[in-house]
Amino acid sequence: MKKKKRVIPGFSLSFGIVTAILGLGVVIPLCSLAVFSLKLSPSEFIETVTNPRVLASYRVSILTALTASLINALMGLVIAWVLVRYSFPGKRLMDGIIELPFALPTAVAGISLTHLTVPEGWIGSLFAKDKIQIAYTRIGITAALVFIGIPFVVRSIQPVLEKLEPEYEEAAAMLGASRAQAFFQVILPEIFPALTAGFTMAFARCIGEYGSVVFIAGNTPYETEITPLIIMAKLQEFDYESATAIALVMLLFSFTILFVNAIVQNRAGKR
């Protein structure tokens, strides 16, 4: 049997390069968290990561990240649908703007959103009339995380919609299905794995977001203080062991989210 030629020859060399890159860029930095955390005794580790203020920060980070990711899942689906299924002036510009949160420094985004949502800002002043405050509340944190996470959902769904031909919807309509039935029974099952992937990636990113949130959060302990801010405060106090212990908990949580996503993607691929 004739051996197939590969575009990139040399599995051993290629695999070695990949292993080196992953080891130096991902595995070793993550392992360092565990190494620094081991400097704490088990009782000290548990006391650090279960401190009431730290637990409150977990709650703020997770709830706001989950809320923002759910909003992004819905908004991202609509945006991807419009970009794929419709033609209109400025479509390419809108498509490029989607990736702006990737390129824009998160601190710039945080400052801009804060100025917009304070009671004197353009957006904040509209809600201030009804005594609704956005900046320095969990609403503001969620808004910042929506800004950060939306590209993950759109870019996950968009390629799948582009491959999904409109003929499927037309066939469903010819068989008597309503628009809602065509969407939930024909379209949604096809894009669900991509939607799940976008949601989980946005969720994992939002949990650890710092730059765009720290300005708009207000950082009130037990109310709007996020976990990354506590980690930064520990580092500024040169308490590296406590900082890495808390960071390790967040890492395990993010890893769990991505692991669940991998299981969902694997089962969807088998189907």
FENUR-V8342 format. One record per residue. RES is the residue in one small letter. SS is DSSP state (h for helix, s for strand, l for the rest). PHI is phi as a letter, one per 40 degrees, with the letter a starting at -180 (999 if undefined). NEAR is the number of other ideal C-beta (glycine too) atoms within 10 Angstrom. Layout:
res=[RES & RES]
ss=[SS & SS]
phi=[PHI & PHI]
near=[NEAR & NEAR]
This chain:
res=[m & k & k & k & k & r & v & i & p & g & f & s & l & s & f & g & i & v & t & a & i & l & g & l & g & v & v & i & p & l & c & s & l & a & v & f & s & l & k & l & s & p & s & e & f & i & e & t & v & t & n & p & r & v & l & a & s & y & r & v & s & i & l & t & a & l & t & a & s & l & i & n & a & l & m & g & l & v & i & a & w & v & l & v & r & y & s & f & p & g & k & r & l & m & d & g & i & i & e & l & p & f & a & l & p & t & a & v & a & g & i & s & l & t & h & l & t & v & p & e & g & w & i & g & s & l & f & a & k & d & k & i & q & i & a & y & t & r & i & g & i & t & a & a & l & v & f & i & g & i & p & f & v & v & r & s & i & q & p & v & l & e & k & l & e & p & e & y & e & e & a & a & a & m & l & g & a & s & r & a & q & a & f & f & q & v & i & l & p & e & i & f & p & a & l & t & a & g & f & t & m & a & f & a & r & c & i & g & e & y & g & s & v & v & f & i & a & g & n & t & p & y & e & t & e & i & t & p & l & i & i & m & a & k & l & q & e & f & d & y & e & s & a & t & a & i & a & l & v & m & l & l & f & s & f & t & i & l & f & v & n & a & i & v & q & n & r & a & g & k & r]
ss=[l & l & l & l & l & l & l & l & l & l & h & h & h & h & h & h & h & h & h & h & h & h & h & h & h & h & h & h & h & h & h & h & h & h & h & h & h & l & l & l & l & h & h & h & h & h & h & h & h & l & l & h & h & h & h & h & h & h & h & h & h & h & h & h & h & h & h & h & h & h & h & h & h & h & h & h & h & h & h & h & h & h & h & h & h & l & l & l & l & l & h & h & h & h & h & h & h & l & l & h & h & h & h & l & l & h & h & h & h & h & h & h & h & h & h & h & h & l & l & l & l & h & h & h & h & h & h & h & l & l & l & l & l & l & l & l & l & h & h & h & h & h & h & h & h & h & h & h & h & h & h & h & h & h & h & h & h & h & h & h & h & h & h & l & l & l & h & h & h & h & h & h & h & h & l & l & l & l & h & h & h & h & h & h & h & h & h & h & h & h & h & h & h & h & h & h & h & h & h & h & h & h & h & h & h & h & h & l & l & l & h & h & h & h & h & h & h & l & l & l & l & l & l & l & l & l & h & h & h & h & h & h & h & h & h & h & l & l & l & h & h & h & h & h & h & h & h & h & h & h & h & h & h & h & h & h & h & h & h & h & h & h & h & h & h & h & h & h & h & h & l]
phi=[999 & c & c & c & c & b & c & b & c & g & c & c & c & c & c & c & c & c & c & c & c & c & c & c & c & b & c & c & d & c & c & c & c & c & c & c & c & c & c & c & c & d & c & c & c & c & c & c & c & b & d & d & c & c & c & c & c & d & c & c & c & c & c & c & c & c & c & c & c & c & c & c & c & c & c & c & c & c & c & c & c & c & c & c & c & b & b & a & c & g & c & c & c & c & c & c & c & d & c & d & c & c & c & c & d & c & c & c & c & c & c & c & c & c & c & c & b & c & d & c & c & c & c & c & c & c & c & c & c & c & g & b & b & b & c & g & b & c & c & c & c & c & c & c & c & c & c & c & c & d & c & c & c & c & c & c & c & d & c & c & c & c & c & c & c & c & c & c & c & c & c & c & c & c & c & g & c & c & c & c & c & c & c & c & b & b & c & d & d & c & c & d & d & c & c & c & c & c & c & c & c & c & c & c & c & c & c & c & c & b & d & c & b & c & c & c & c & g & f & c & d & g & b & b & c & c & c & d & c & c & c & c & c & c & c & c & c & g & c & c & c & c & c & c & c & c & c & c & c & c & c & c & c & c & c & c & c & c & c & c & c & c & c & c & c & c & c & c & c & c & c]
near=[3 & 4 & 5 & 5 & 6 & 9 & 4 & 7 & 8 & 10 & 9 & 7 & 10 & 12 & 10 & 11 & 11 & 10 & 11 & 10 & 10 & 11 & 12 & 10 & 10 & 10 & 11 & 11 & 10 & 13 & 11 & 11 & 19 & 12 & 10 & 17 & 22 & 14 & 13 & 17 & 9 & 8 & 8 & 14 & 19 & 12 & 14 & 20 & 19 & 11 & 14 & 9 & 10 & 21 & 13 & 17 & 24 & 19 & 12 & 22 & 25 & 17 & 13 & 26 & 27 & 16 & 17 & 26 & 28 & 15 & 18 & 26 & 22 & 12 & 15 & 28 & 22 & 11 & 20 & 25 & 17 & 12 & 20 & 16 & 12 & 8 & 6 & 8 & 7 & 8 & 12 & 9 & 8 & 13 & 14 & 10 & 11 & 18 & 13 & 12 & 18 & 10 & 8 & 14 & 10 & 18 & 13 & 12 & 21 & 23 & 15 & 17 & 24 & 22 & 16 & 17 & 26 & 19 & 15 & 10 & 18 & 10 & 15 & 19 & 13 & 12 & 16 & 16 & 8 & 6 & 7 & 12 & 15 & 24 & 25 & 20 & 18 & 17 & 18 & 26 & 30 & 23 & 22 & 29 & 29 & 22 & 21 & 24 & 28 & 24 & 23 & 25 & 28 & 23 & 18 & 24 & 26 & 20 & 12 & 18 & 17 & 12 & 8 & 16 & 9 & 8 & 8 & 13 & 17 & 11 & 13 & 18 & 14 & 8 & 10 & 7 & 16 & 11 & 10 & 8 & 13 & 18 & 15 & 12 & 12 & 17 & 18 & 12 & 11 & 15 & 20 & 14 & 20 & 22 & 20 & 17 & 22 & 28 & 25 & 24 & 20 & 28 & 25 & 21 & 19 & 27 & 23 & 17 & 24 & 16 & 16 & 27 & 29 & 21 & 22 & 29 & 25 & 17 & 17 & 11 & 12 & 12 & 13 & 22 & 21 & 26 & 24 & 20 & 19 & 23 & 22 & 14 & 14 & 20 & 14 & 9 & 10 & 8 & 14 & 13 & 17 & 25 & 22 & 24 & 26 & 24 & 22 & 18 & 19 & 21 & 15 & 11 & 17 & 17 & 12 & 11 & 18 & 14 & 11 & 12 & 19 & 12 & 10 & 16 & 15 & 10 & 10 & 15 & 8 & 6 & 6]
